[in-house]
Amino acid sequence: MRNRRRRARTALTVVLAAVLGVAGCDTLGGASPAPKGGKASRPVPVWDSSPSSIAAVGDSITRGFDACTVLSDCPEVSWATGTNTRVDSLAVRLLGRTGAAERSWNYAVTGARMTDLPGQMAHAVTRKPQLVTVMAGANDACRTTTSAMTSVAEFRASFEKAMSTLREALPKTQVYVASVPNLKRLWSEGRTSPLGKQVWKLGICPSMLGDADDLTSAATLRRDTVQQRVRAYNKVLAEVCAKDERCRFDGNAVFDYRFGTGQLSRWDWFHPSTDGQARLAAIAYRTVTAKEPVS
């Protein structure tokens, strides 16, 4: 009888040890002990939809060029970091108006191409932002001729370098990447304005907007070539971003947005107006706050 009781106690001890061992495993399957109180820790989500600071890099669109006055930047209406009430920028939506003024920084430069992005990113990381917004590529397609456009390989290399610059300094900072706008739609909308076409003759995006009323096969081929290059750039942005678990591409939302003349600057019929900036801000906010990345 004593032997049977001893064997029973031994078996019970083994069972309890096994049960306690399982209870002590963490939520990721490791062997760490359970926290005090008996509650297992929950894994921290990779994507935070409410970052506390934002830095923006890119080109004239993010600088609000020609949105307020002719031939001038207007960062206060920037879709990314502006504080203008008519835009309700991404920074305002995420940080509040005071937070946007104090904890968002705009390092975009009018005229910048993708090759300039690594340098801008190097400046941005000094602020240690929790979110970086990227909108670049239009100037890579907007060249004097189609042959002068940035090659897809060079575009990819520059974007990868910019991402590496960020990751080396800030491995956990999140990135929102906007697609390159649809330049061909911009041509089709803007050419309805006689004033717009006159302004385009000054040299705005000649690869797409030059000879706006020319509908010959050569002109059509030129515009289609630019359009194909923009699509290729967007494919690069999507692919590079997909390799980083803390990067979200907009799923071509900016490219696909069917903007009209009301979203274009009344001075150059190319850059976004204040209303256009507001539409870009809304697209960015939806992407950043979505429960899952855009497929």
Contacts in CASP RR format, 6 or more apart in sequence:
PFRMAT RR
TARGET T0000
AUTHOR 0000-0000-0000
METHOD contacts of the structure
MODEL  1
MRNRRRRARTALTVVLAAVLGVAGCDTLGGASPAPKGGKASRPVPVWDSS
PSSIAAVGDSITRGFDACTVLSDCPEVSWATGTNTRVDSLAVRLLGRTGA
AERSWNYAVTGARMTDLPGQMAHAVTRKPQLVTVMAGANDACRTTTSAMT
SVAEFRASFEKAMSTLREALPKTQVYVASVPNLKRLWSEGRTSPLGKQVW
KLGICPSMLGDADDLTSAATLRRDTVQQRVRAYNKVLAEVCAKDERCRFD
GNAVFDYRFGTGQLSRWDWFHPSTDGQARLAAIAYRTVTAKEPVS
23 34 0 8 1.000
23 38 0 8 1.000
24 31 0 8 1.000
24 32 0 8 1.000
24 33 0 8 1.000
24 34 0 8 1.000
24 40 0 8 1.000
25 31 0 8 1.000
25 32 0 8 1.000
25 34 0 8 1.000
25 40 0 8 1.000
26 32 0 8 1.000
26 34 0 8 1.000
26 40 0 8 1.000
26 41 0 8 1.000
27 40 0 8 1.000
27 41 0 8 1.000
27 42 0 8 1.000
27 43 0 8 1.000
28 43 0 8 1.000
34 40 0 8 1.000
35 41 0 8 1.000
46 245 0 8 1.000
46 246 0 8 1.000
47 174 0 8 1.000
47 246 0 8 1.000
47 248 0 8 1.000
47 293 0 8 1.000
48 130 0 8 1.000
48 174 0 8 1.000
49 288 0 8 1.000
49 289 0 8 1.000
49 290 0 8 1.000
49 291 0 8 1.000
50 94 0 8 1.000
50 289 0 8 1.000
51 94 0 8 1.000
51 129 0 8 1.000
51 130 0 8 1.000
51 131 0 8 1.000
51 174 0 8 1.000
51 288 0 8 1.000
52 95 0 8 1.000
52 103 0 8 1.000
52 130 0 8 1.000
53 95 0 8 1.000
53 103 0 8 1.000
53 104 0 8 1.000
53 127 0 8 1.000
53 128 0 8 1.000
53 129 0 8 1.000
53 130 0 8 1.000
53 131 0 8 1.000
54 80 0 8 1.000
54 81 0 8 1.000
54 90 0 8 1.000
54 91 0 8 1.000
54 94 0 8 1.000
54 95 0 8 1.000
54 100 0 8 1.000
54 103 0 8 1.000
54 104 0 8 1.000
54 105 0 8 1.000
54 129 0 8 1.000
54 130 0 8 1.000
54 131 0 8 1.000
54 132 0 8 1.000
54 133 0 8 1.000
55 104 0 8 1.000
55 105 0 8 1.000
55 106 0 8 1.000
55 107 0 8 1.000
55 124 0 8 1.000
55 125 0 8 1.000
55 127 0 8 1.000
55 129 0 8 1.000
55 131 0 8 1.000
55 132 0 8 1.000
55 133 0 8 1.000
56 62 0 8 1.000
56 78 0 8 1.000
56 80 0 8 1.000
56 81 0 8 1.000
56 104 0 8 1.000
56 105 0 8 1.000
56 106 0 8 1.000
56 107 0 8 1.000
56 108 0 8 1.000
56 124 0 8 1.000
56 132 0 8 1.000
56 133 0 8 1.000
56 135 0 8 1.000
57 107 0 8 1.000
57 108 0 8 1.000
57 117 0 8 1.000
57 120 0 8 1.000
57 121 0 8 1.000
57 124 0 8 1.000
57 132 0 8 1.000
57 133 0 8 1.000
57 134 0 8 1.000
57 136 0 8 1.000
57 162 0 8 1.000
58 107 0 8 1.000
58 108 0 8 1.000
58 109 0 8 1.000
58 112 0 8 1.000
58 116 0 8 1.000
58 117 0 8 1.000
58 120 0 8 1.000
58 134 0 8 1.000
58 135 0 8 1.000
58 136 0 8 1.000
59 108 0 8 1.000
59 109 0 8 1.000
59 110 0 8 1.000
59 111 0 8 1.000
59 112 0 8 1.000
59 113 0 8 1.000
59 135 0 8 1.000
59 136 0 8 1.000
59 137 0 8 1.000
59 138 0 8 1.000
59 139 0 8 1.000
60 66 0 8 1.000
60 73 0 8 1.000
60 108 0 8 1.000
60 109 0 8 1.000
60 110 0 8 1.000
60 111 0 8 1.000
60 112 0 8 1.000
60 139 0 8 1.000
60 271 0 8 1.000
61 79 0 8 1.000
61 108 0 8 1.000
61 135 0 8 1.000
61 138 0 8 1.000
61 181 0 8 1.000
61 271 0 8 1.000
61 272 0 8 1.000
61 280 0 8 1.000
62 78 0 8 1.000
62 79 0 8 1.000
62 80 0 8 1.000
62 81 0 8 1.000
62 106 0 8 1.000
62 108 0 8 1.000
62 133 0 8 1.000
62 135 0 8 1.000
63 73 0 8 1.000
63 74 0 8 1.000
63 75 0 8 1.000
63 78 0 8 1.000
63 106 0 8 1.000
63 108 0 8 1.000
63 109 0 8 1.000
63 110 0 8 1.000
64 73 0 8 1.000
64 74 0 8 1.000
64 75 0 8 1.000
64 77 0 8 1.000
64 78 0 8 1.000
64 271 0 8 1.000
64 272 0 8 1.000
64 277 0 8 1.000
65 72 0 8 1.000
65 73 0 8 1.000
65 74 0 8 1.000
65 110 0 8 1.000
65 265 0 8 1.000
65 271 0 8 1.000
66 72 0 8 1.000
66 74 0 8 1.000
66 265 0 8 1.000
66 267 0 8 1.000
66 268 0 8 1.000
66 270 0 8 1.000
66 271 0 8 1.000
67 74 0 8 1.000
67 77 0 8 1.000
67 265 0 8 1.000
67 271 0 8 1.000
67 272 0 8 1.000
67 273 0 8 1.000
67 274 0 8 1.000
67 277 0 8 1.000
68 74 0 8 1.000
68 76 0 8 1.000
68 77 0 8 1.000
68 274 0 8 1.000
69 267 0 8 1.000
70 267 0 8 1.000
70 268 0 8 1.000
71 267 0 8 1.000
73 110 0 8 1.000
75 81 0 8 1.000
75 82 0 8 1.000
75 106 0 8 1.000
76 82 0 8 1.000
76 83 0 8 1.000
76 84 0 8 1.000
77 84 0 8 1.000
77 86 0 8 1.000
77 87 0 8 1.000
77 89 0 8 1.000
77 274 0 8 1.000
77 277 0 8 1.000
78 87 0 8 1.000
78 89 0 8 1.000
78 106 0 8 1.000
78 108 0 8 1.000
78 277 0 8 1.000
79 87 0 8 1.000
79 89 0 8 1.000
79 90 0 8 1.000
79 135 0 8 1.000
79 272 0 8 1.000
79 276 0 8 1.000
79 277 0 8 1.000
79 278 0 8 1.000
79 279 0 8 1.000
79 280 0 8 1.000
79 281 0 8 1.000
79 284 0 8 1.000
80 89 0 8 1.000
80 90 0 8 1.000
80 91 0 8 1.000
80 104 0 8 1.000
80 106 0 8 1.000
80 108 0 8 1.000
80 133 0 8 1.000
80 135 0 8 1.000
80 281 0 8 1.000
80 284 0 8 1.000
81 89 0 8 1.000
81 90 0 8 1.000
81 91 0 8 1.000
81 100 0 8 1.000
81 104 0 8 1.000
81 105 0 8 1.000
81 106 0 8 1.000
82 89 0 8 1.000
82 91 0 8 1.000
82 92 0 8 1.000
82 100 0 8 1.000
82 104 0 8 1.000
82 106 0 8 1.000
83 89 0 8 1.000
83 91 0 8 1.000
83 92 0 8 1.000
83 97 0 8 1.000
83 100 0 8 1.000
83 101 0 8 1.000
84 274 0 8 1.000
86 274 0 8 1.000
86 275 0 8 1.000
86 278 0 8 1.000
87 274 0 8 1.000
87 277 0 8 1.000
87 278 0 8 1.000
87 281 0 8 1.000
88 278 0 8 1.000
88 281 0 8 1.000
88 282 0 8 1.000
89 100 0 8 1.000
89 277 0 8 1.000
89 281 0 8 1.000
90 133 0 8 1.000
90 176 0 8 1.000
90 281 0 8 1.000
90 284 0 8 1.000
90 285 0 8 1.000
90 288 0 8 1.000
91 99 0 8 1.000
91 100 0 8 1.000
91 103 0 8 1.000
91 104 0 8 1.000
92 100 0 8 1.000
93 281 0 8 1.000
93 285 0 8 1.000
94 131 0 8 1.000
94 285 0 8 1.000
94 288 0 8 1.000
95 103 0 8 1.000
95 104 0 8 1.000
104 129 0 8 1.000
105 124 0 8 1.000
105 127 0 8 1.000
105 129 0 8 1.000
107 120 0 8 1.000
107 123 0 8 1.000
107 124 0 8 1.000
108 120 0 8 1.000
108 135 0 8 1.000
109 116 0 8 1.000
109 120 0 8 1.000
111 139 0 8 1.000
112 120 0 8 1.000
112 136 0 8 1.000
112 139 0 8 1.000
113 136 0 8 1.000
113 137 0 8 1.000
113 139 0 8 1.000
113 140 0 8 1.000
113 150 0 8 1.000
113 158 0 8 1.000
114 136 0 8 1.000
114 137 0 8 1.000
114 140 0 8 1.000
114 150 0 8 1.000
114 154 0 8 1.000
114 155 0 8 1.000
114 158 0 8 1.000
114 159 0 8 1.000
114 162 0 8 1.000
114 233 0 8 1.000
115 150 0 8 1.000
115 154 0 8 1.000
115 158 0 8 1.000
116 136 0 8 1.000
117 134 0 8 1.000
117 136 0 8 1.000
117 158 0 8 1.000
117 159 0 8 1.000
117 161 0 8 1.000
117 162 0 8 1.000
118 158 0 8 1.000
118 161 0 8 1.000
118 162 0 8 1.000
118 165 0 8 1.000
119 162 0 8 1.000
119 165 0 8 1.000
120 162 0 8 1.000
121 132 0 8 1.000
121 162 0 8 1.000
121 163 0 8 1.000
121 165 0 8 1.000
121 166 0 8 1.000
122 165 0 8 1.000
124 132 0 8 1.000
124 166 0 8 1.000
125 165 0 8 1.000
125 166 0 8 1.000
125 169 0 8 1.000
125 170 0 8 1.000
125 173 0 8 1.000
128 170 0 8 1.000
128 173 0 8 1.000
129 170 0 8 1.000
129 173 0 8 1.000
130 173 0 8 1.000
130 174 0 8 1.000
131 173 0 8 1.000
131 174 0 8 1.000
131 175 0 8 1.000
131 176 0 8 1.000
131 288 0 8 1.000
132 166 0 8 1.000
132 173 0 8 1.000
132 174 0 8 1.000
132 175 0 8 1.000
132 176 0 8 1.000
133 175 0 8 1.000
133 176 0 8 1.000
133 177 0 8 1.000
133 178 0 8 1.000
133 284 0 8 1.000
134 162 0 8 1.000
134 175 0 8 1.000
134 176 0 8 1.000
134 177 0 8 1.000
134 178 0 8 1.000
134 237 0 8 1.000
135 177 0 8 1.000
135 178 0 8 1.000
135 254 0 8 1.000
135 280 0 8 1.000
136 180 0 8 1.000
137 150 0 8 1.000
137 155 0 8 1.000
137 180 0 8 1.000
137 230 0 8 1.000
137 233 0 8 1.000
138 180 0 8 1.000
138 181 0 8 1.000
138 183 0 8 1.000
138 205 0 8 1.000
138 230 0 8 1.000
140 149 0 8 1.000
140 150 0 8 1.000
140 155 0 8 1.000
140 229 0 8 1.000
140 233 0 8 1.000
141 149 0 8 1.000
141 150 0 8 1.000
141 180 0 8 1.000
141 183 0 8 1.000
141 205 0 8 1.000
141 207 0 8 1.000
141 208 0 8 1.000
141 226 0 8 1.000
141 229 0 8 1.000
141 230 0 8 1.000
141 233 0 8 1.000
142 183 0 8 1.000
142 204 0 8 1.000
142 205 0 8 1.000
142 206 0 8 1.000
142 207 0 8 1.000
142 208 0 8 1.000
143 149 0 8 1.000
143 150 0 8 1.000
143 206 0 8 1.000
143 207 0 8 1.000
144 206 0 8 1.000
144 207 0 8 1.000
145 206 0 8 1.000
145 207 0 8 1.000
146 207 0 8 1.000
146 222 0 8 1.000
146 225 0 8 1.000
146 226 0 8 1.000
146 229 0 8 1.000
148 207 0 8 1.000
149 207 0 8 1.000
149 226 0 8 1.000
149 229 0 8 1.000
152 229 0 8 1.000
152 232 0 8 1.000
152 233 0 8 1.000
152 236 0 8 1.000
155 232 0 8 1.000
155 233 0 8 1.000
155 236 0 8 1.000
156 236 0 8 1.000
156 240 0 8 1.000
159 236 0 8 1.000
159 237 0 8 1.000
159 240 0 8 1.000
160 240 0 8 1.000
163 175 0 8 1.000
163 240 0 8 1.000
163 244 0 8 1.000
163 247 0 8 1.000
166 173 0 8 1.000
166 175 0 8 1.000
167 244 0 8 1.000
172 246 0 8 1.000
173 246 0 8 1.000
174 246 0 8 1.000
174 247 0 8 1.000
174 248 0 8 1.000
174 288 0 8 1.000
175 241 0 8 1.000
175 244 0 8 1.000
175 246 0 8 1.000
175 247 0 8 1.000
175 248 0 8 1.000
176 248 0 8 1.000
176 250 0 8 1.000
176 284 0 8 1.000
176 287 0 8 1.000
176 288 0 8 1.000
177 237 0 8 1.000
177 241 0 8 1.000
177 247 0 8 1.000
177 248 0 8 1.000
177 249 0 8 1.000
177 250 0 8 1.000
178 250 0 8 1.000
178 253 0 8 1.000
178 254 0 8 1.000
178 280 0 8 1.000
178 283 0 8 1.000
178 284 0 8 1.000
179 234 0 8 1.000
179 237 0 8 1.000
179 249 0 8 1.000
179 250 0 8 1.000
179 251 0 8 1.000
179 252 0 8 1.000
179 253 0 8 1.000
179 254 0 8 1.000
179 255 0 8 1.000
179 256 0 8 1.000
180 230 0 8 1.000
180 233 0 8 1.000
180 234 0 8 1.000
180 237 0 8 1.000
180 254 0 8 1.000
180 255 0 8 1.000
181 230 0 8 1.000
181 254 0 8 1.000
181 255 0 8 1.000
181 257 0 8 1.000
182 227 0 8 1.000
182 230 0 8 1.000
182 255 0 8 1.000
182 256 0 8 1.000
182 257 0 8 1.000
183 205 0 8 1.000
183 208 0 8 1.000
183 226 0 8 1.000
183 227 0 8 1.000
183 230 0 8 1.000
184 208 0 8 1.000
184 223 0 8 1.000
184 224 0 8 1.000
184 226 0 8 1.000
184 227 0 8 1.000
184 230 0 8 1.000
185 258 0 8 1.000
185 259 0 8 1.000
186 205 0 8 1.000
186 208 0 8 1.000
186 209 0 8 1.000
186 259 0 8 1.000
186 264 0 8 1.000
186 270 0 8 1.000
187 208 0 8 1.000
187 209 0 8 1.000
187 212 0 8 1.000
187 223 0 8 1.000
189 259 0 8 1.000
189 260 0 8 1.000
189 261 0 8 1.000
189 264 0 8 1.000
190 196 0 8 1.000
190 197 0 8 1.000
190 212 0 8 1.000
190 261 0 8 1.000
190 264 0 8 1.000
190 269 0 8 1.000
191 197 0 8 1.000
191 212 0 8 1.000
191 213 0 8 1.000
192 261 0 8 1.000
193 261 0 8 1.000
193 269 0 8 1.000
195 269 0 8 1.000
196 268 0 8 1.000
196 269 0 8 1.000
197 212 0 8 1.000
197 213 0 8 1.000
199 267 0 8 1.000
199 268 0 8 1.000
199 269 0 8 1.000
199 270 0 8 1.000
200 209 0 8 1.000
200 210 0 8 1.000
200 212 0 8 1.000
200 268 0 8 1.000
200 269 0 8 1.000
200 270 0 8 1.000
201 210 0 8 1.000
203 209 0 8 1.000
203 210 0 8 1.000
204 268 0 8 1.000
204 270 0 8 1.000
205 270 0 8 1.000
207 222 0 8 1.000
207 226 0 8 1.000
208 222 0 8 1.000
208 223 0 8 1.000
208 226 0 8 1.000
208 227 0 8 1.000
209 270 0 8 1.000
211 219 0 8 1.000
230 255 0 8 1.000
231 255 0 8 1.000
234 252 0 8 1.000
234 255 0 8 1.000
237 249 0 8 1.000
238 249 0 8 1.000
238 251 0 8 1.000
238 252 0 8 1.000
240 247 0 8 1.000
241 247 0 8 1.000
241 248 0 8 1.000
241 249 0 8 1.000
242 249 0 8 1.000
248 287 0 8 1.000
248 288 0 8 1.000
248 290 0 8 1.000
248 293 0 8 1.000
248 294 0 8 1.000
249 293 0 8 1.000
249 294 0 8 1.000
250 283 0 8 1.000
250 284 0 8 1.000
250 287 0 8 1.000
250 294 0 8 1.000
251 287 0 8 1.000
251 294 0 8 1.000
251 295 0 8 1.000
253 283 0 8 1.000
253 286 0 8 1.000
253 287 0 8 1.000
253 294 0 8 1.000
254 280 0 8 1.000
254 283 0 8 1.000
257 279 0 8 1.000
257 283 0 8 1.000
259 272 0 8 1.000
259 276 0 8 1.000
259 279 0 8 1.000
261 269 0 8 1.000
262 273 0 8 1.000
262 275 0 8 1.000
262 276 0 8 1.000
263 272 0 8 1.000
263 273 0 8 1.000
263 275 0 8 1.000
263 276 0 8 1.000
263 279 0 8 1.000
264 270 0 8 1.000
264 271 0 8 1.000
264 272 0 8 1.000
264 273 0 8 1.000
264 276 0 8 1.000
265 271 0 8 1.000
265 272 0 8 1.000
265 273 0 8 1.000
266 273 0 8 1.000
272 279 0 8 1.000
272 280 0 8 1.000
287 294 0 8 1.000
END
